[in-house]
Amino acid sequence: MPAAETRPAGRLRRGLTEPLLPFAVLALLAVAAAAAGQVVLCWASVGALAGYSLSGSV
């Protein structure tokens, strides 16, 4: 049985799995929540940023 060929990940897949994307989304969420006066959502997104950074994902 021949070995299965492995194909390199496409550009879109690599872009979606890049750690910068979730970091940017969480940062924008924190800024938007602060601007809208949503204190709890703002602190929740800041906490998510901290946890994401401390987990070694960035």
Summary of the structure (lengths in Angstrom):
residues: 58
radius of gyration: 17.1
end to end distance: 39.7
largest distance: 61.3
contacts: 107
relative contact order: 0.13
helix: 67%
strand: 0%
